[in-house]
Amino acid sequence: MLSLRRVKGWWKSFVYPLTHPSKQRFHCVICNYRGPFIDKRARKKVRSRLNAKCPRCSAMERHRFQWQVLQEVFPEHRRQDLSVLHMAPEPCIADRLKAQVGAYLTADLNRTNVDIQLDIRTLPFAAERFDLVLSSHVLQYVEDDIAGIKEVARVLKPGGIALLPVPLLHQRTRRPNILDAELKMPHEPGPDYYERYRPYFEEVTLCSAADYDEALHFFLELTSKADFPLRMGDQRFGDLIPVCRKAARPC
């Protein structure tokens, strides 16, 4: 049976193109919707942007990009036996991924609509438990983020993969003495943030939004000026997703 969220999404995906016939059309890789995306108006800094949200599955730019990268590292036909830990799970991804893998566990520090509440710095799992760990836009909020990175590496099976993207806010990562009242991040990342992953994984590959067709709209299209890295054009800024692979066990 379709969930109420999916029913609403299908209705919105029919109505929204009819009420916005002049908007540019895009393709959502998660739900396969093709049509105009919804603009996102937000109170937080540099979060109001054009063409951000898929009307059918509610996926934002980073969700669609993460799903695309997941297709590339673990194609659907290879997922039936995977054990997955999904931190701060995004509904548009969680609904679909859970049905495709062997074991699926959702987790969060504060949310109660997950399988387990936990702290990424002290994961309550045995070593080498998961084939895949997804943790998007989490580590920038963790004071001791290195402890979290080490824990993710510890619970990955040999040869396992973690997707650990963070928002890219500056040319270089900043560690503010006083937390920004809106961002509330102990780490305000730049692209160099991903260098701290390399000591704990055999390989860290950075996937860039600039390498994909703009019709997929994995980039941010801001409504106001910002000093982001990875400029793709006027008020368009790219994103990076790090694919972190743990060393396979020697034969």
N, C-alpha and C positions, 0 to 999 in steps of 0.2 A: 504493500500500500504506500502511495506517495505521502510524504510528510506535508504538513500544512505549509512549511517554508517552501517546499518545491512547488506546490500548487500555486502559491502566491507568485513565485518566480516565473512560472510558465505564463500566468496571466499578465504579469508586468512585461514580459518579453514580447507579448503580442500587442499590448496597448502602447508601450513607450515608443516604438518606431512610428506608429500611426500619429502620435501627438508631437513627434519631433522629426518630421520627414526631411528636413534640410540638414540635419546633423550628419557628420561623417560616419561611415560604417566601419566596424571593426569585427574581429573574430575572437571569441573566447575559447581558449584551448581546453578549458575545464568542462564546460557543458555544451560546447559546439554552437552556441548562439552566434548569429551573424546579424549585426545591426548597430545602431548608435549606442554608445555607453553613456552612463549618467555622470554628470559633474558632481564632484564631492566638495561640499562647503563645510569647513571645520573651524573650530575655535583655536586649535593649537597652531603654533607657528608653522609656516610653510607646508600646511597640509591641505589647503584649499586648492583644488586642481581640476582641470578639464578632463572629460572622457576617462574617468577613473574606474567606475563601477559597472560590472555586467548586470543588467536588469534581471536576468534569469537566475543566476546562482549567487549574485552579490559579491563575486570575486573582485578584489582590487588588483592593481598592477602587480604588486609583489606576489600575490597568491597565484596569479596566472603564470608569472615567470617561474615561480617555484614548481608548479605542476609540470611545466614544460621541461625543466631540468630533470625532474623526477622521471619523466617518460624516457629521457635519454640515458640515465644511469641505471634504471630498473624498468625496462619495458613491461607492459602489462602481462605478457605471457610468462614472465619470470617472477611474478610476485606471489604466487599461490602458497609458497612455503616460507615467505619472509616473516620475521618477527620484527615488529615496528614499535618504537616509542615516539609518540607525537606530543611534544611540549607546546603549551599554549595553542591548542588545536584550532585551526580555522575551519568553521563548519563546511564551507564549500569544498575543501580538500578532504576533511575527515569523513564526510558522508560517503564519498566515492572510494577512498582508499581502504576503509574498513572492510568493504565488500570484496576487495581484490586480494587481500593478504591472508596469511595463515593465522597470525596472532597480532592483535592490534591493541595498544594500550595508550590512553590519553592521560596527560598529567599537567598540573599547573600548581603554582604556589598558593594562589588565592581563590581561584574559581572552584565552585562546588559541582559544576556540571561536567566533571571529568572522572575517569576511573580511579585516580589516586592524586592526592595533594602531596606535593613534595618540593624540596629545594634542590635546584640543579647542582648546587655545590656539594650535596651529600645524597646522591641517588641511592635508594634502598634496594639495589639489585646486585646480584652476583656479577662478577667480571664476565665479559664475553657473552652477554645475554641477547643482544639485538643485532639484526642485520642492517637496520636502518634507524637513524635517529633524526627527527625533524624538529628544529627549534628555531623558529623565525622571529626576529625582533625581540629577543629575550635577554641576551648577554649584556646589552648596553645598560640594563637596569641592575645588573649584579655588581656589587662593590668589588668582591673578589672574583672577577670573571675568569681568571686563570684556573681557579679551583673548579669552576663549572666546565671549562674546556677539558681539563684532565678527567673529570668524571664521565663526560660523554665518551672520551677515548677509551676509558676503562671498560665501560659496559658494551662497547661495540665488539662484535665478533671479529676475528682476523679476516681481513678482506672486506669488512663492513664499511658503510658509508654514512656520513653525517652531513646534512645540509644546515648550515649555521649562519644565515644572513643576518645582518644588522642594518639599520638605516644609515645612509651615508650623508652626513650633515655638513662636513667641512673638508677642506683640502687635506688636512691632516687631523688625526684624532686629538681631541682635547679632553683634559681631565679637570673640570671646573672645581675651584676651591669652594664655591657656593653653588648648589644645584640651581639650574634655571627653574623658575617657578612653574613654567609650562611643560618643559621637556622632562624634568625630573630624572635625568640620566647621569649617573656617576661617570659614564664614558660617552662622549659625543663623537661618534666614529667618523673617520675618513677612510679612504681605501686602504691606508696602511694598517688599519686595525686587523686585517686578516693575516698579517705577518705573525701575530702572536699565536696562530693556530699551528704553524709549521713545526715547532718542536715536538708536537704531540701526535702527529699523523705522518704516515709515510709520504703522502702526496696531498697537496691542496691546489685544486684547479679552480680558477676564477672564471665563471661564465658571465659574459657581459650582455646587457640588454641591447647594446649597439649592434650585436651580431645577428639580431633577429629582425624579421620583417616588421615594419612599423604598423602594419595592419593588426598585429597581435597586441600592440600597445603595452609593452612591458616597462616603458619609461614613465617618468613623472612629467606632467604638463601643467606647470604651476600658473596660478592666476596673479601672482605677485612676484616681485624681484627677489632673488635669493642668491647667495654665494655658495652654490653646491659644487662639488667636483663633477667630473664626467659630463660636461656639457655636450648636448647633442644638437643644439640649435636654440633659437630664441625661446626662452622659458621652458625648454625641454632638457631633462636631465636623466642620464642613464642610471642603471643599477647594476650591482654585482652580486652573484650568488656563489659562495665558496662550496665546492664539493670536496669534502675531507675524507680521505680513504685511509683506513687503518691497514697496516702491513699484514699480508697474508701469512699464515703459519708456514714455516719452511717444510718442504716435502721430506 
